[in-house]
Amino acid sequence: MAKPARREDVNGWMYVKETKLVMANQVNQDVQEKHAQTIADYVGDMVALESHIEEALDRQLTETQDDPEARTAVQRFHDMVKQHRDTLKGLQEHVGTTAGNPIIAAGSTLLGKAAGVVDLVRTEGISKSLRDDYAAFSLAAISYAMLHTTALSLGHPQVADLAERHLTDYAGAIERINKLMPGVVARELAKDGHQTDPSAVATTRKVVATAWKTAES
């Protein structure tokens, strides 16, 4: 006949069980807090990046006055980026924000270095501005791809959905510059006194489109 469990044995067993439960809950809470911090950092980075891009587009609204087609495109880009920034700021109310994040400073430095590199390529005027936009939009696009992966991995589908929408916007903006750039370059050459081949714009657009399609296949 088995002996009945002593009170002190039962109490000890209950204590161990409760301790393990408390420790498990603490570990889960720590994991969730780490996830939330990572998402907040990423969202904060994207707010900074969108704000940086918007500042550049603000200046371009004046610089593109002489080219109606480019001016219309830049206005659309500006409106898109502003909407992105405002949406991200609204998201920060839910995921939190981290002031002074070193990644933000690194992102601004990266944009500055990228601008310095592309300045080595000889272009001028509106085409230079659109080229810089192309570089900035590409950086934003891959950053949103990273945010999308992070959000899905850490269980934040709302953030992932937003990242996908913004990534899609930037893909469209990059494609718009692909189509716009040849015409802008041709008009600048003509303005500078060059006699240009009228077929060059259409030919370049076709070459660019083919290059992207080939890369996708």
N, C-alpha and C positions, 0 to 999 in steps of 0.2 A: 504494500500500500504506500503510495507516494505521500511524502510529507507535505502539508500545506505550506505555501510560500510565506516566509516571514514578512512582516510589515516593512522592515527595513530593506529587504530585498526588492519588494514591489516598489517602494519609494525610489530606490536606487535605479531600477530599470526605467521608471517613468522619468526620472531626472535626465538620464542619458538620452532617452528618446526625445524629450523636449529640447535638450541642448543641441542635438543633431538637427532638429527641425529649425531652430533659431539660426543655426549656422548656415543651413541651406538657404533660408530666406535672405540672410545677409549677403550671401554670395550672389544670389539672383538679383538682389537690389543693386549690388555693386556693378554687376554686368549691365543692367539696364541703364544705370547712371553713366557708365562709360559709353554705351551706345548713344545715349542722348547727347552727351558732350561732343562726340565725334560728329554727329549730324549737325549740331549747332555750329561747330567750327566750320564745316563745309558750307552751310548756308551763309554764314557770315562772310566767308571768302567770296562767294558769288555775289553778294550785295556789293562788296568792295569792287569787284571786277566790273560789274554792270555800271556802277557809278563812274568808274574810270573811263569806260567806253563812252558813256553818255557825255562826259565833259568834252571829249574829242569831237563827238558829233555836233555838240553845241557850236563849236567853232566852225565846223564845216558847213553849217547852214548858211553862214555868211560867205564862205569861200566859194561855194558852188552857185552863186547867184547868176553867173554868166552862162550856165549850162542848165536849162530847164529840166532836161531828162535826169541829169545827175542830182539836181536840187530836189526833185520829187522823190528819188530813191533815198537820198540822205534823210529827208524828212520822215519817210516810212521807217528807216532804220532807227532814227532817233525815237520815234513813237514806240517802236517795239522794245527798245532797250529800256526806256523809261517805264513801260508797263512791266517788264521783267523785274526791274529794281523794286518797284512798288509792291508787286506780288510777293517778292522774296521778303521784303520788310514786314508784310502782313504775316507771312509764314513764321517769321522770327517770334511773333507773339505766342506761337504754339510750341516751337522747338527750343526757344531760348536764344540768347545771343552772347557772344564772347567779345568783349572790347579788348583791343590791343593784341589781337591774335597775331603771332609772328608770321603765320602763313599768309596773312593779308599783305604784310609788308613785302614778303617774298614775291607775291603775285605782282605787286606794283613794280618791283624791281625787274621782274621778268619782262613785263610789258615794255619797260624803259629800254632794256637791253635789246629786245626784239626790234623796237623802233630804230635803235642805233644801227643794227645790222642791215635792215632794209633800206636805210638811208644811203648805204653804199651803192645801191642800184640807182643809176641815173634816170630819174623821172622828175617831173615838176608839176605844179598846179593840182588840178582836180584829180588827175590820175594817181598822183602820189597819195592823196587823201584816201581814195578808194582802195589803193594797195594796202595802206595801213589798216583800213577797216577790215580788209580780207584777213590780214594777220590776226587782228584782235578777235574777229568773229570765229576764226579757227581755234584760237585758244579757248574762247568761251564754249565752243561746241564740245571739244574734248573734255573740258572741265565738267560740263553737264553729263557727259557719258560716265565720268568717274563718280559724280554725285549719284547718278541713277544706280550704278552698281553698288555703291555704299549703302544707299537707302534700302534697296531690296535685300542686301545681305544682312542688314541689321533690323529688318522688320518695320520699315517706315514707308508703306506704299503711297501715302499722300505725297511725300517728298519725291518719291520716284516718279509719280505721275507728272508732277510739276517739272522735274528735270527733263522728262521726255518731251513735253510740250515746248520748252525753251530750246532744247536741242534741235527739234524740228524747225523752229523759227529760224535758228541760225543757219541750218542747212539750206533753207530757202533763201536767206539773205546772201549767202556765199554764192549760190547759183545765180542770183540776180546780178551780182557783181561780175560773174563770168560772162554774162550776156552783155552787160553794160560797158565793160572796160574797153573793148576794141573801138567802139564808137567815140568814147571820150578821148582816147589816145589820138584817133584820126582827126578829131576836131581841134585838138590842141596843136597837132602838127600843122594843120592848115592855118590856124591862127598865127603860128610862128613863121608863116611865109613859105612852107613847103608845098610842093605839088605832089599830091598823094594819089595812089591807085584806088579808084572808087570801089574796087572789088575786095580790097584788103579786109574791110570790117566783116563782111559776110564770110569770107574764107577763114578768118581767125575764129569767129564764133563756131564755125563747123569743126575746126580742128580741136578747139577746147571741149566741145560737146563730145566729140569722138574719143578724146583722151579719157574723159571721165567714165564714159560707157565701157571703154576697154579695161579700165582699172577695176570696174565693178564685176567684170565677167571672169 
